[in-house]
Amino acid sequence: MSVAIRLRREGALNRPYFKVVVADKRSPRDGKFIEIVGTYDPKKPGLNSTLKLDRIEHWISKGAQPSDTVRSLIKKNKNPEAAAKKAAAAAAKKAAKSKAAAKTEQVPTAEPAAAEETPAASAPAMPAAGVAAEEPAPDKSES
């Protein structure tokens, strides 16, 4: 019997929560398992998993193969300081990148003061209501 240490999904829709289990490789993801050896909450920031490292080491010594995600969780739980440093460095890099992007997007928009004229000054002059507009006089030379 080949054994795997893998994640078993639990939790609600759009709210995943996983149990780390030791199971036969042939059994389905949420099916029969041998032992629960930890938990993992991907929505929680920081240290988001609890593992029984002694039981995991026991099963690995017996030939169990951890999945890729479980392998990374084991690594984080064995050395939490290094994982915290790595996460802090990634956050700092992301913040610096967003700050640089914000700087490049800021383009000075200096508009000249002449563009801000009042609407009355730029509108054409309208004749007064009581004054008739002058019409050109008809030519009398054509008669």
JONORQUI-V652466 format. One line per field, one symbol per residue. phi: phi as a letter, one per 20 degrees, with the letter a starting at -180 (. if undefined). psi: psi as a letter, one per 20 degrees, with the letter a starting at -180 (. if undefined). burial: 1 if it has 24 or more other C-alpha atoms within 12 Angstrom, else 0. A space follows every 10 residues. Layout:
phi: ???
psi: ???
burial: ???
This chain:
phi: .edcdbedfc nefmbfbcde cdbffeffgd efcebedrcb dfeefmfdbc cefffffgff feofdfffff ffffffffcf ffffffffff ffffffffff ffffffdfde dffffeffff fefffdfffe eeffdffffe fef
psi: ppqqorqppa rrpjmqpqpo qprphiqrgj bqrgqpjarp niipqbokqp qnhghghghh hijqoqrggh ghhgghhhmh ghhggghhgh ghggghghgh hhghhoppmo pqhhilqqhh hiqqppqqhi pqqpqqqqpj ii.
burial: 0011111100 0000000111 1111100000 0010111111 1000001011 1110010010 0001110001 1011011000 0000000000 0000000000 0000000000 0000000000 0000000000 0000000000 000
